[in-house]
Amino acid sequence: MAIITISRELAALGDETANELAGVLGCQLVDKNRLEERIKSYGVEEKKLAKYDEKKPSFLASLSNNRDDYLHYLKTAILEEAAQSCILIGRGASVILKKVPGVFSVFLAAPMDIRIERVKNYFHCDERRAKQVIDQSDHDRKGFYRYFFDSEWKDAGNYHLTLNTGHLHPEVCAEIVKYMRDRIITDEAEAQNVARIKELGLEQAIIHSILYEKEISIHFLEVVVSKDEINLFGVASSQALVEAALDAARDSSGAGYSVHSEIQVVHEYSVVQ
C-alpha cells in the first residue's frame, strides 16, 4: 500500500507534483479540500478550520479548546485517508504518520527568485507583493509545525527525500519520488503499514469516545495501542472517571484487547478553561 506525504514551500509545484504522482501510482490524492470535507463531516464548522489551517493560531485561538478539537479531527481524517493508498499534501501528515512503516515523506523546495516569479504570474502582482505572500506563507507553515507538532517544517531529517523544483518539471519529480519510494520502502514495511494505521485509528476512536461522545473528564488524555494491548494515560480527579474511561475504551475496541490505565488520579484537579 503506497502512502506518500508531500510537504512543500509555496510555489514549489507541490500540487502539480502530487497530481502527477497520483496518476503514476493510481492513488487517491488527498488535498486541502478533501481533508476539509472529511473534517466537516465530523461536525466541525468551516470557520473553525480557518483559524488553524497550516498556520500558528492567534493568541486567543491558542487558548481555545477548538485548537485541541482541530488537531484531534485532523489526525482522525488523515488516518482514515491513510487506510488506503494515497498521497497526502501538507497539513502535518508527514509528522502524524512519521512513525508508520511504509510511509514515504517528501519535501519540495525552490529558489526564492523562482518562487517569486511563479507567484507574480499566478497572482498577477509585482515582485514586492509576491515576496510578501511567500514570506507570510513560510511564516504560517513554520508556525503550524512548531505549534502543533513541535517539529521544524523544513528540517530535511523529517523527510526521506527533498527535491529542488526550481528546474524540475512535476512529471520528473513524480518519477523520482516513485523510483526512490520503490527502493526505500521494503515489503516488510508495507506489511506492517496496514496494522499500524489500524492501531493509530483505534487510538483516535477511543479518544473520541472518551472525550467527545461520553465527555469523560480525562485531562491530557493519550491512548497507546500496541498489538492486543491498550494503555490510557492522563490525569483525572477521581477513580470513577478512570473506570468510566476504561469502560469506554473497552466498548470502542471490542473483544481481543487488554485495556490498562496509567491515568493519574489527582483529587480536586482542575484545569483553567
C-alpha positions as CSV (number, residue, x, y, z in Angstrom):
1,M,0.0,0.0,0.0
2,A,1.5,3.3,-1.1
3,I,1.2,6.2,1.3
4,I,3.2,9.3,0.4
5,T,3.2,12.7,2.2
6,I,4.2,15.8,0.4
7,S,5.3,19.0,2.3
8,R,6.1,22.0,0.2
9,E,7.0,25.6,0.1
10,L,4.6,27.9,-1.6
11,A,5.3,28.0,-5.4
12,A,7.4,24.8,-5.2
13,L,5.0,22.9,-7.5
14,G,3.5,20.8,-4.7
15,D,0.0,20.4,-6.1
16,E,1.3,19.8,-9.6
17,T,3.8,17.1,-8.5
18,A,1.1,15.5,-6.3
19,N,-1.3,15.3,-9.2
20,E,1.4,13.8,-11.5
21,L,2.3,11.2,-8.8
22,A,-1.3,10.3,-8.2
23,G,-1.6,9.5,-11.9
24,V,1.6,7.4,-12.0
25,L,0.7,5.4,-8.9
26,G,-3.1,5.3,-9.3
27,C,-3.5,6.6,-5.8
28,Q,-6.1,8.8,-4.2
29,L,-4.9,12.4,-4.0
30,V,-5.8,13.9,-0.5
31,D,-5.5,17.7,-0.7
32,K,-6.8,20.5,1.5
33,N,-10.3,20.4,0.1
34,R,-10.7,16.6,0.6
35,L,-9.4,16.8,4.2
36,E,-11.6,19.7,5.0
37,E,-14.7,18.0,3.7
38,R,-13.9,14.9,5.8
39,I,-13.3,17.0,8.9
40,K,-16.5,19.0,8.3
41,S,-18.4,15.6,8.1
42,Y,-17.5,15.1,11.7
43,G,-19.5,18.3,12.6
44,V,-16.6,20.8,12.7
45,E,-17.6,24.2,11.4
46,E,-15.6,25.6,8.5
47,K,-14.9,28.9,10.3
48,K,-13.0,26.9,13.0
49,L,-10.9,25.2,10.3
50,A,-9.8,28.6,9.0
51,K,-8.2,29.5,12.4
52,Y,-5.6,26.8,12.3
53,D,-5.1,25.6,8.7
54,E,-1.3,25.4,8.1
55,K,-0.6,28.3,10.4
56,K,0.1,29.0,14.1
57,P,-3.1,30.1,15.8
58,S,-3.5,33.6,17.2
59,F,-3.1,34.1,20.9
60,L,-6.8,34.0,21.5
61,A,-7.3,30.9,19.3
62,S,-4.4,29.2,21.1
63,L,-6.3,29.4,24.4
64,S,-9.4,27.9,22.9
65,N,-10.5,24.2,23.2
66,N,-11.1,24.4,19.5
67,R,-7.4,24.1,19.0
68,D,-7.4,20.6,20.5
69,D,-10.5,19.7,18.7
70,Y,-8.9,20.7,15.4
71,L,-5.8,18.6,16.0
72,H,-8.0,15.6,17.0
73,Y,-10.1,15.7,13.9
74,L,-7.2,16.4,11.7
75,K,-5.4,13.3,12.9
76,T,-8.6,11.3,12.6
77,A,-9.1,12.5,9.0
78,I,-5.6,11.8,7.9
79,L,-5.6,8.3,9.4
80,E,-8.9,7.4,7.8
81,E,-7.5,8.5,4.4
82,A,-4.3,6.6,5.1
83,A,-6.3,3.4,5.4
84,Q,-5.9,3.1,1.6
85,S,-3.1,4.0,-0.8
86,C,-3.0,7.8,-1.1
87,I,-0.9,10.9,-1.5
88,L,-1.3,13.5,1.3
89,I,-0.4,17.1,0.8
90,G,0.6,19.2,3.8
91,R,-1.5,19.6,7.0
92,G,1.2,17.9,9.1
93,A,0.7,14.5,7.5
94,S,4.4,13.9,7.4
95,V,4.6,14.3,11.2
96,I,1.3,12.5,12.1
97,L,2.5,9.5,10.1
98,K,6.2,9.8,10.8
99,K,6.5,6.5,12.8
100,V,4.3,4.5,10.5
101,P,6.2,1.9,8.5
102,G,5.8,2.2,4.7
103,V,5.1,5.9,4.6
104,F,7.4,7.9,2.3
105,S,7.7,11.6,3.0
106,V,8.8,14.2,0.5
107,F,9.7,17.9,0.8
108,L,9.6,20.2,-2.2
109,A,11.5,23.5,-2.3
110,A,12.6,26.0,-4.9
111,P,15.0,29.1,-5.0
112,M,13.4,32.3,-3.8
113,D,13.7,34.1,-7.2
114,I,11.9,31.3,-9.0
115,R,9.2,31.2,-6.3
116,I,8.7,35.0,-6.7
117,E,8.3,34.7,-10.5
118,R,5.8,31.9,-10.1
119,V,3.7,33.9,-7.5
120,K,3.9,37.0,-9.7
121,N,2.5,35.1,-12.6
122,Y,-0.2,33.3,-10.5
123,F,-1.5,36.4,-8.6
124,H,-0.6,39.0,-11.3
125,C,1.2,41.1,-8.8
126,D,4.6,42.9,-8.6
127,E,7.8,41.5,-7.0
128,R,7.3,43.2,-3.7
129,R,3.8,41.8,-3.2
130,A,4.9,38.3,-4.3
131,K,7.7,38.4,-1.7
132,Q,5.2,39.4,1.0
133,V,2.9,36.5,0.0
134,I,5.8,34.0,0.2
135,D,7.1,35.3,3.5
136,Q,3.7,35.1,5.1
137,S,3.2,31.5,3.8
138,D,6.6,30.4,5.1
139,H,5.9,32.0,8.5
140,D,2.5,30.4,8.8
141,R,3.7,26.9,7.8
142,K,6.7,27.1,10.1
143,G,4.5,28.2,13.0
144,F,1.9,25.5,12.3
145,Y,4.5,22.7,12.5
146,R,6.2,24.2,15.6
147,Y,2.9,24.8,17.5
148,F,1.0,21.6,16.8
149,F,3.8,19.1,16.4
150,D,7.0,20.7,18.0
151,S,8.6,20.0,14.6
152,E,10.7,22.0,12.2
153,W,8.9,22.2,8.9
154,K,11.9,22.5,6.6
155,D,14.2,20.1,8.5
156,A,15.4,17.6,5.9
157,G,15.8,15.0,8.6
158,N,12.0,14.7,8.7
159,Y,11.8,13.5,5.1
160,H,13.0,10.6,3.0
161,L,13.6,12.9,0.0
162,T,13.9,16.6,-0.6
163,L,13.7,18.0,-4.2
164,N,14.5,21.4,-5.6
165,T,11.7,22.0,-8.1
166,G,13.4,25.2,-9.5
167,H,14.3,23.4,-12.7
168,L,12.4,20.1,-12.3
169,H,9.1,19.5,-14.1
170,P,6.4,17.9,-11.9
171,E,6.4,14.9,-14.1
172,V,10.2,14.4,-13.5
173,C,9.6,15.0,-9.7
174,A,6.9,12.3,-9.7
175,E,9.2,9.8,-11.4
176,I,12.0,10.5,-8.9
177,V,9.6,10.1,-6.0
178,K,8.3,6.8,-7.3
179,Y,11.8,5.5,-8.1
180,M,13.1,6.3,-4.6
181,R,10.0,5.1,-2.8
182,D,10.1,1.7,-4.5
183,R,13.7,1.2,-3.4
184,I,13.5,2.5,0.2
185,I,10.1,1.1,1.3
186,T,10.5,-2.7,1.9
187,D,7.9,-5.4,1.6
188,E,8.1,-5.9,5.3
189,A,7.3,-2.2,5.9
190,E,4.4,-2.5,3.6
191,A,3.1,-5.4,5.5
192,Q,3.4,-3.6,8.8
193,N,1.8,-0.5,7.4
194,V,-1.8,-1.7,7.5
195,A,-1.6,-2.9,11.1
196,R,0.0,0.3,12.4
197,I,-2.6,2.5,10.6
198,K,-5.3,0.4,12.2
199,E,-3.7,0.8,15.7
200,L,-3.5,4.6,15.3
201,G,-7.0,4.8,14.0
202,L,-8.2,2.8,17.1
203,E,-6.3,5.3,19.4
204,Q,-8.2,8.2,17.8
205,A,-11.5,6.3,18.1
206,I,-11.0,5.7,21.8
207,I,-10.0,9.3,22.4
208,H,-13.2,10.4,20.6
209,S,-15.4,8.1,22.6
210,I,-14.0,9.2,26.0
211,L,-13.7,12.9,25.4
212,Y,-16.3,13.8,22.7
213,E,-19.0,11.2,23.0
214,K,-19.1,10.3,26.7
215,E,-17.5,13.6,27.7
216,I,-15.4,12.0,30.5
217,S,-13.0,14.5,32.0
218,I,-9.6,12.9,31.5
219,H,-7.1,15.7,31.1
220,F,-4.0,15.3,28.8
221,L,-5.5,12.0,27.6
222,E,-3.2,9.8,25.5
223,V,-4.1,6.3,24.2
224,V,-1.4,3.9,23.0
225,V,-2.5,0.7,21.1
226,S,0.2,-1.9,20.5
227,K,-0.9,-5.3,19.1
228,D,-3.6,-6.5,21.6
229,E,-2.9,-4.1,24.4
230,I,-4.4,-0.6,25.0
231,N,-2.9,1.8,27.6
232,L,-4.6,5.0,28.7
233,F,-2.5,7.9,30.1
234,G,-3.7,11.2,31.6
235,V,-4.9,12.9,34.7
236,A,-8.4,12.6,36.4
237,S,-10.0,13.9,39.5
238,S,-11.5,10.6,40.6
239,Q,-11.2,6.8,40.2
240,A,-14.7,6.7,39.0
241,L,-13.7,8.8,35.9
242,V,-10.8,6.4,35.3
243,E,-13.2,3.4,35.4
244,A,-15.6,5.2,33.0
245,A,-12.7,5.8,30.6
246,L,-11.7,2.2,30.8
247,D,-15.2,1.1,30.0
248,A,-15.4,3.4,27.1
249,A,-12.1,2.1,25.7
250,R,-13.3,-1.5,26.0
251,D,-16.5,-0.6,24.2
252,S,-14.6,1.1,21.4
253,S,-12.0,-1.6,20.9
254,G,-14.2,-4.7,21.2
255,A,-13.0,-8.2,22.1
256,G,-9.4,-9.3,21.8
257,Y,-7.8,-6.3,23.5
258,S,-6.4,-5.9,27.1
259,V,-7.1,-2.4,28.4
260,H,-5.0,-0.9,31.1
261,S,-4.9,2.5,32.9
262,E,-1.9,4.7,33.6
263,I,-4.1,7.6,34.4
264,Q,-3.1,9.5,37.5
265,V,-5.8,10.4,40.0
266,V,-5.3,13.8,41.5
267,H,-8.2,14.8,43.7
268,E,-9.6,18.3,43.2
269,Y,-7.6,18.6,40.0
270,S,-8.8,21.3,37.7
271,V,-7.7,23.0,34.5
272,V,-8.3,26.6,33.6
273,Q,-10.5,26.6,30.5
